[in-house]
Amino acid sequence: QVQLVESGGGLVQAGGSLRLSCVLGGNGFVVNVMGWFRQAPGKQREWVAKIDRYETTEYADSVKGRFTISRDTARNTVYLQMSSLKPEDTAVYYCKAALNVGGTLRDFWGQGTQVTVSS
């Protein structure tokens, strides 16, 4: 059974930093891509960053230069280091894993962690 558990959210002032973590639990899969999404109140969920099994990273333009995604393969954990935070970064942040499970590609989501940036 695959589980994704996020942590690290909280309240921070504008200009501050936070680091989110996402632990991938379970077995019987191969990680294809892991990423972060966010959803602000009244808005659609949007993609933030991703990292593939070759450690290639990509970022949304809105966070490029401020956020860094990384992974610790040994711990099956993906991180999102967020710096120079802005009030518009306020959202629930979700971790997503695209996994190869027995030859089938499947997406899994975490429960989300709240990030609030005060002005």
C-alpha positions in Angstrom: 0.0 0.0 0.0 1.4 3.3 -1.1 1.3 6.3 1.3 2.5 9.8 1.0 2.9 11.9 4.1 3.7 15.6 3.9 5.0 17.7 6.8 6.7 21.0 7.4 4.0 23.5 6.6 3.2 26.4 8.9 2.9 30.2 9.3 5.8 32.3 8.2 6.3 36.0 7.4 6.9 37.3 3.9 10.6 36.8 3.0 10.9 33.8 5.2 11.6 30.2 4.5 10.1 26.8 5.0 11.0 23.3 4.1 8.3 20.7 3.2 8.9 17.0 3.4 7.1 14.2 1.7 7.8 10.6 2.8 6.8 7.8 0.4 5.9 4.6 2.1 5.1 1.2 0.8 6.8 -1.2 -1.6 6.3 -2.9 -4.9 6.8 0.2 -7.0 9.4 2.2 -9.0 9.4 6.0 -8.6 9.0 7.7 -12.0 8.4 11.3 -10.9 7.7 13.1 -7.7 6.4 16.6 -7.4 4.6 19.3 -5.5 1.4 21.0 -6.2 -0.5 23.7 -4.3 -4.0 24.9 -4.0 -5.0 28.3 -2.7 -8.5 29.1 -1.5 -10.9 29.5 -4.4 -8.3 28.5 -7.0 -7.5 25.4 -8.9 -4.6 23.2 -7.9 -1.4 24.2 -9.7 1.8 22.4 -10.3 4.9 23.8 -8.4 7.9 21.6 -9.0 8.9 18.1 -10.0 11.9 15.8 -9.9 12.3 12.6 -11.8 14.3 9.5 -11.2 17.3 11.0 -12.9 17.2 14.0 -10.5 16.1 16.3 -13.3 14.1 19.2 -11.8 11.6 21.6 -13.2 9.8 24.5 -11.7 6.8 26.7 -12.3 7.8 30.2 -13.3 6.1 31.6 -10.2 8.6 29.8 -7.9 11.7 29.6 -10.1 14.7 30.9 -8.2 13.0 30.7 -4.9 12.0 27.1 -4.4 14.2 24.0 -4.7 13.0 20.5 -5.0 15.3 17.6 -3.9 15.1 14.0 -3.0 16.7 11.5 -0.6 16.4 8.2 -2.4 17.5 6.2 0.6 14.8 7.7 2.8 12.2 7.8 0.0 11.7 11.5 0.8 11.2 14.5 -1.4 11.8 18.0 -0.1 10.6 21.4 -1.2 12.8 24.2 0.2 10.9 27.4 -0.1 12.7 30.8 0.3 11.7 34.4 -0.2 8.2 33.4 0.5 5.4 35.8 -0.6 1.8 36.0 0.6 0.7 34.6 -2.8 2.5 31.4 -1.9 -0.2 30.8 0.7 -1.8 27.5 -0.1 -2.2 23.8 0.8 0.8 22.1 -0.6 0.4 18.5 -1.9 2.9 15.9 -2.8 2.3 13.7 -5.8 4.1 10.6 -6.8 3.9 9.0 -10.3 4.8 5.4 -9.7 5.3 2.3 -11.9 3.3 -0.3 -10.0 3.7 -3.7 -11.6 4.1 -2.2 -15.0 1.2 0.3 -14.6 1.8 4.0 -14.1 -0.3 5.3 -11.2 -0.5 8.6 -9.4 -0.7 9.0 -5.7 -1.3 12.1 -3.6 -0.6 13.1 0.0 -3.1 14.7 2.3 -1.6 18.2 2.0 0.1 20.6 4.4 -0.9 24.2 4.9 1.6 27.0 4.2 0.5 30.5 5.2 2.7 33.5 4.4 1.8 36.7 6.3 2.6 40.1 4.8 
